[in-house]
Amino acid sequence: HDAKLAAMPDTPQRIDRLCELNVIEQVANVCQTTIVRDAWDRGQKLAVHGWVYGLKDGLVSDLGSTVTETSQAAAVYQGALAAL
């Protein structure tokens, strides 16, 4: 994700972007776990959300990376990255 980080004009913005990228990557990782995949295979309702908390403003931001089934994971991941 070097290009996304390098595009940020200053260090605080780069740090914020790095946090956002980390959340998106962790959503993808959680969706790959056997626990989550088995739950989805059983038809269990389960959603993995990617949110980030802003220390400056106290707001929780949805990164558009909510996944509710295995077949969505790749498209949601790509969409969340593209939205940054």
N, CA, C and O of each residue as an XYZ file, in Angstrom:
336
protein
N       0.818     -1.203      0.000
C       0.000      0.000      0.000
C       0.857      1.260      0.000
O       0.409      2.321      0.434
N       2.081      1.144     -0.483
C       2.996      2.288     -0.504
C       2.412      3.503     -1.219
O       2.550      4.630     -0.743
N       1.772      3.283     -2.342
C       1.249      4.413     -3.121
C       0.188      5.183     -2.347
O       0.153      6.413     -2.396
N      -0.679      4.467     -1.633
C      -1.721      5.143     -0.849
C      -1.103      5.955      0.287
O      -1.575      7.048      0.599
N      -0.061      5.431      0.897
C       0.591      6.150      1.997
C       1.418      7.321      1.478
O       1.416      8.398      2.074
N       2.117      7.114      0.382
C       2.959      8.175     -0.176
C       2.126      9.349     -0.683
O       2.615     10.478     -0.742
N       0.888      9.093     -1.045
C       0.015     10.151     -1.564
C      -0.453     11.113     -0.473
O      -0.981     12.183     -0.776
N      -0.265     10.745      0.772
C      -0.710     11.598      1.873
C       0.307     12.710      2.089
O       1.508     12.443      2.132
N      -0.155     13.966      2.226
C       0.749     15.114      2.272
C       1.579     15.260      3.545
O       2.649     15.867      3.513
N       1.108     14.719      4.657
C       1.898     14.876      5.883
C       1.803     13.631      6.763
O       0.971     12.752      6.540
N       2.667     13.582      7.756
C       2.775     12.403      8.607
C       1.492     12.078      9.366
O       1.097     10.912      9.378
N       0.817     13.036      9.999
C      -0.426     12.667     10.699
C      -1.468     12.029      9.769
O      -2.156     11.087     10.162
N      -1.581     12.534      8.555
C      -2.527     11.936      7.609
C      -2.070     10.545      7.177
O      -2.896      9.657      6.964
N      -0.758     10.356      7.048
C      -0.225      9.032      6.706
C      -0.532      8.035      7.813
O      -0.889      6.888      7.544
N      -0.392      8.472      9.050
C      -0.675      7.593     10.188
C      -2.153      7.209     10.199
O      -2.490      6.045     10.419
N      -3.031      8.176      9.966
C      -4.466      7.881      9.898
C      -4.762      6.885      8.783
O      -5.541      5.952      8.976
N      -4.148      7.077      7.625
C      -4.365      6.173      6.490
C      -3.833      4.780      6.809
O      -4.459      3.782      6.451
N      -2.691      4.703      7.476
C      -2.131      3.412      7.858
C      -3.086      2.669      8.790
O      -3.255      1.457      8.660
N      -3.704      3.374      9.718
C      -4.696      2.762     10.615
C      -5.884      2.233      9.817
O      -6.370      1.132     10.076
N      -6.347      3.011      8.853
C      -7.472      2.581      8.016
C      -7.104      1.340      7.203
O      -7.894      0.400      7.105
N      -5.918      1.340      6.629
C      -5.462      0.178      5.865
C      -5.355     -1.052      6.760
O      -5.701     -2.159      6.346
N      -4.878     -0.857      7.980
C      -4.757     -1.966      8.919
C      -6.129     -2.560      9.235
O      -6.278     -3.782      9.277
N      -7.118     -1.717      9.457
C      -8.468     -2.208      9.749
C      -9.007     -3.017      8.568
O      -9.573     -4.093      8.762
N      -8.837     -2.515      7.365
C      -9.322     -3.226      6.176
C      -8.627     -4.580      6.037
O      -9.273     -5.580      5.726
N      -7.325     -4.614      6.265
C      -6.582     -5.878      6.190
C      -7.039     -6.855      7.275
O      -7.152     -8.055      7.022
N      -7.299     -6.349      8.474
C      -7.725     -7.229      9.562
C      -9.125     -7.783      9.324
O      -9.410     -8.921      9.697
N     -10.002     -6.993      8.708
C     -11.318     -7.523      8.327
C     -11.120     -8.697      7.369
O     -11.746     -9.745      7.531
N     -10.260     -8.524      6.382
C      -9.986     -9.604      5.429
C      -9.424    -10.829      6.143
O      -9.799    -11.958      5.828
N      -8.527    -10.611      7.100
C      -7.942    -11.732      7.843
C      -8.983    -12.466      8.677
O      -9.012    -13.697      8.688
N      -9.837    -11.724      9.376
C     -10.874    -12.347     10.208
C     -11.817    -13.174      9.335
O     -12.256    -14.252      9.738
N     -12.125    -12.673      8.151
C     -13.027    -13.390      7.242
C     -12.427    -14.697      6.741
O     -13.159    -15.565      6.264
N     -11.122    -14.853      6.838
C     -10.450    -16.073      6.393
C     -10.345    -17.129      7.492
O      -9.947    -18.262      7.220
N     -10.695    -16.776      8.724
C     -10.557    -17.739      9.821
C     -11.583    -18.856      9.686
O     -12.675    -18.655      9.154
N     -11.214    -20.030     10.175
C     -12.134    -21.168     10.095
C     -13.381    -20.934     10.942
O     -14.461    -21.405     10.586
N     -13.254    -20.229     12.035
C     -14.415    -19.970     12.889
C     -15.466    -19.177     12.119
O     -16.646    -19.530     12.136
N     -15.051    -18.125     11.456
C     -15.990    -17.287     10.707
C     -16.520    -18.039      9.493
O     -17.724    -18.025      9.234
N     -15.648    -18.686      8.757
C     -16.096    -19.418      7.559
C     -17.059    -20.549      7.921
O     -18.052    -20.766      7.225
N     -16.770    -21.265      9.002
C     -17.673    -22.336      9.435
C     -19.037    -21.781      9.826
O     -20.067    -22.383      9.521
N     -19.045    -20.641     10.497
C     -20.320    -20.016     10.879
C     -21.124    -19.662      9.634
O     -22.323    -19.932      9.573
N     -20.481    -19.068      8.652
C     -21.178    -18.724      7.412
C     -21.662    -19.976      6.687
O     -22.764    -19.995      6.138
N     -20.833    -21.027      6.687
C     -21.228    -22.279      6.029
C     -22.461    -22.895      6.686
O     -23.263    -23.545      6.015
N     -22.615    -22.695      7.993
C     -23.784    -23.194      8.726
C     -25.005    -22.301      8.529
O     -26.097    -22.630      8.994
N     -24.827    -21.183      7.849
C     -25.931    -20.251      7.654
C     -26.137    -19.299      8.813
O     -27.145    -18.595      8.882
N     -25.176    -19.280      9.723
C     -25.265    -18.388     10.883
C     -25.095    -16.941     10.431
O     -24.234    -16.632      9.608
N     -25.924    -16.066     10.978
C     -25.808    -14.643     10.648
C     -24.621    -14.070     11.411
O     -24.593    -14.067     12.641
N     -23.657    -13.593     10.663
C     -22.436    -13.041     11.243
C     -21.916    -11.962     10.305
O     -21.802    -12.182      9.100
N     -21.607    -10.815     10.851
C     -21.047     -9.721     10.052
C     -19.724     -9.285     10.665
O     -19.604     -9.141     11.881
N     -18.746     -9.081      9.814
C     -17.452     -8.545     10.231
C     -17.407     -7.110      9.720
O     -17.544     -6.861      8.523
N     -17.215     -6.172     10.642
C     -17.233     -4.750     10.305
C     -15.831     -4.158     10.402
O     -15.022     -4.593     11.221
N     -15.553     -3.180      9.576
C     -14.294     -2.449      9.638
C     -14.555     -0.997      9.993
O     -14.940     -0.197      9.140
N     -14.346     -0.667     11.246
C     -14.549      0.695     11.737
C     -13.243      1.209     12.319
O     -12.410      0.431     12.784
N     -13.073      2.508     12.288
C     -11.894      3.120     12.902
C     -12.364      4.294     13.763
O     -13.248      5.058     13.376
N     -11.747      4.415     14.939
C     -12.093      5.478     15.882
C     -11.105      6.625     15.719
O      -9.893      6.421     15.781
N     -11.621      7.821     15.512
C     -10.764      8.995     15.359
C     -10.438      9.617     16.705
O     -11.334     10.097     17.400
N      -9.179      9.613     17.077
C      -8.777     10.205     18.353
C      -8.955     11.713     18.366
O      -9.200     12.299     19.421
N      -8.835     12.347     17.210
C      -8.951     13.808     17.141
C     -10.385     14.284     17.321
O     -10.632     15.289     17.988
N     -11.340     13.554     16.719
C     -12.727     14.019     16.746
C     -13.672     13.119     17.539
O     -14.828     13.480     17.761
N     -13.195     11.959     17.965
C     -14.027     11.055     18.745
C     -15.111     10.350     17.942
O     -16.045      9.789     18.514
N     -14.989     10.376     16.626
C     -15.999      9.755     15.773
C     -15.551      8.374     15.299
O     -14.369      8.132     15.058
N     -16.519      7.487     15.174
C     -16.273      6.171     14.604
C     -16.637      6.241     13.129
O     -17.742      6.646     12.768
N     -15.696      5.843     12.281
C     -15.918      5.888     10.832
C     -16.028      4.476     10.272
O     -15.177      3.625     10.530
N     -17.066      4.245      9.517
C     -17.256      2.975      8.827
C     -16.413      3.011      7.558
O     -16.580      3.905      6.729
N     -15.517      2.053      7.400
C     -14.625      2.029      6.243
C     -15.221      1.283      5.053
O     -14.520      1.006      4.080
N     -16.498      0.961      5.127
C     -17.145      0.283      4.001
C     -16.628     -1.116      3.776
O     -16.578     -1.597      2.644
N     -16.241     -1.771      4.860
C     -15.667     -3.105      4.718
C     -16.454     -4.156      5.494
O     -15.865     -5.088      6.043
N     -17.764     -4.017      5.545
C     -18.603     -4.994      6.232
C     -18.826     -6.207      5.329
O     -19.244     -6.075      4.179
N     -18.538     -7.393      5.876
C     -18.678     -8.645      5.137
C     -19.650     -9.538      5.898
O     -19.515     -9.720      7.108
N     -20.633    -10.095      5.186
C     -21.620    -10.964      5.827
C     -21.636    -12.381      5.265
O     -22.378    -13.232      5.755
N     -20.829    -12.641      4.244
C     -20.705    -13.997      3.710
C     -19.398    -14.119      2.927
O     -18.848    -13.129      2.443
N     -18.923    -15.339      2.817
C     -17.630    -15.605      2.187
C     -17.531    -15.014      0.783
O     -16.495    -14.462      0.412
N     -18.584    -15.128      0.017
C     -18.529    -14.685     -1.379
C     -18.355    -13.175     -1.528
O     -17.992    -12.704     -2.606
N     -18.603    -12.414     -0.475
C     -18.463    -10.955     -0.529
C     -17.047    -10.474     -0.225
O     -16.679     -9.362     -0.604
N     -16.262    -11.284      0.442
C     -15.007    -10.834      1.045
C     -14.074    -10.121      0.062
O     -13.601     -9.024      0.358
N     -13.806    -10.711     -1.076
C     -12.848    -10.113     -2.019
C     -13.359     -8.790     -2.580
O     -12.604     -7.822     -2.666
N     -14.623     -8.740     -2.958
C     -15.185     -7.512     -3.528
C     -15.245     -6.395     -2.497
O     -14.967     -5.239     -2.816
N     -15.607     -6.731     -1.268
C     -15.671     -5.722     -0.206
C     -14.273     -5.189      0.083
O     -14.091     -3.985      0.266
N     -13.288     -6.079      0.125
C     -11.898     -5.679      0.351
C     -11.447     -4.687     -0.725
O     -10.917     -3.622     -0.407
N     -11.657     -5.035     -1.989
C     -11.247     -4.157     -3.090
C     -11.999     -2.832     -3.052
O     -11.416     -1.777     -3.302
N     -13.272     -2.883     -2.745
C     -14.069     -1.665     -2.665
C     -13.622     -0.742     -1.550
O     -13.569      0.475     -1.727
N     -13.298     -1.320     -0.396
C     -12.837     -0.514      0.737
C     -11.505      0.154      0.413
O     -11.299      1.321      0.747
N     -10.605     -0.574     -0.230
C      -9.319      0.016     -0.619
C      -9.513      1.127     -1.642
O      -8.873      2.175     -1.554
N     -10.383      0.903     -2.599
C     -10.620      1.904     -3.642
C     -11.235      3.175     -3.065
O     -11.013      4.267     -3.586
N     -12.004      3.034     -1.996
C     -12.684      4.185     -1.398
C     -11.743      5.079     -0.593
O     -12.091      6.216     -0.277
N     -10.564      4.577     -0.263
C      -9.623      5.390      0.525
C      -9.011      6.487     -0.312
O      -8.198      7.264      0.187
